Amino acid sequence: MTLENHPGAVFETVDVVLRVGTEAYGEQSALEIDGERFTYRELDDRVASVAMRLATWGIGGRRLAYLSRNSAASALLILAAMRAGVTLVPVNWRLSTPEMRVLLVDADIEVVAFSDEYTSTARDLANDLQIPSVDIEDLVGNAAPLPRLPLDSETSSGTVALLYTSGTSGRPKGVKVTEKALLHLAAVARGPWQLDPSSVHLVVSPLYHTSGLMNLLAGFMAGARNILVRDPKPDFILNVIERENVTNAMMVPALLKTVAAAAEAGSFSGPHLRTIVFGSDRSTVESIDAATRALGPILTQGYGLTEVAGAAFSSLPAEFRGRVDKERKLATVGRALPGVKVRIEGAERPGDVGEILLAGPQMMSGYWRLPEETAKVLSPDGWFHTGDLGYLDEDGFLFIADRLKELVISGGENIYPAEIERVLVGYGNVTDAAAVGVPDERWGEVIHAFVALAAGAEATEDELIDYCRTQLAGYKRPRRIFIMDDLPRNSLGKIVKSTLRERAEA
């Protein structure tokens, strides 16, 4: 019996996934990190033991925050919490302490779990909020008594995780994600990601983020050998890929770019690589071409949001290669994954740009305690308004044009900042670019752009504006271009445009 041919119920709970994984792949390696290794049988046994401990503790239905880098203990806690009916609230360890406090207060956290390096921060926050805290190693290793919990608790109504959006603008929102949604995605993504029992699967993304979480679950569901990375540095990643004959990985574009540069600078050879999936931020065609030259024709781009459990579109590398809109300089993000329905609002024919609407079994159940915000984006019949602009080609491949909220209207003309950014990155010395709309009395809005240059390179604002004159219509050209050492990015590598917009308006 394997996970591939087991009845559909295999995708309903982590309990069944691990149990069937044990039956099918018992002594195969399931999880490895920093010298620790668990077979599928050992993983199932340990998760069951930790889940029983959580249940005995009385934390079922409660909200447990955890603050930890990727580790064996954090992976065990995540799986056991899902098995025991605990609502997990992953905390991005890159946040400042005040930002963490805002998240914990918003989620009404009842317990904080932490790894050693965050002991001081976690205990200070827990003391401030007057809630218990516990070391993750104690929690999963049965090494210490658990703190007493209050008797009253609000149950989570099937929510296994509150995943907070990255908050590049505005206040982060807690996305309520069900176990069924996560496992549906893990099941259907295995095909385009080429994950199967022969895969050596490198899990690079942090488990506090939906991409890391669902990527790990997809690996377990595929029966793969999953290698979890604690500190994703390019040279380390390349060494692991070569040493362990890695076949599959997922990376955010910013990391992929540095990994590709390191590979090109060295003597990298990864003959076993099948697929590197990248996504969560826009990538230029030039950067994709550079990564392909360095790593091989094994790249494919995906698209998703926290609200859809992390991914909704992807394709095989062979389908991804060459599928580029040359006029708009866009590469596809793939086809809709099985079960995902897509609609381009207002589109009458292929190529028409409109807001991307999605529906299917992996949609969020809503934002935590924000019914009005939920109603704005999730229709009564289940369609989620992504806030992204895009279009479908004749074969159903999706292309992302821009964010709806980043759309700039200047003199009645629609301008997609992503188009300006692609032009600027096409200029030889520019390595990074972002364009934003700035209020203007005459035109309503005009474009200001920010760029970063290659090490040792030089360019002037006038030089870059002159280049844009040769590439863009007059109404699209930036009125100002600011040259910076680096563009501000959040913990997932996304450019924080709200910071740039404030600077431009100032």
Disulfide bonds with the S-S distance in Angstrom:
none
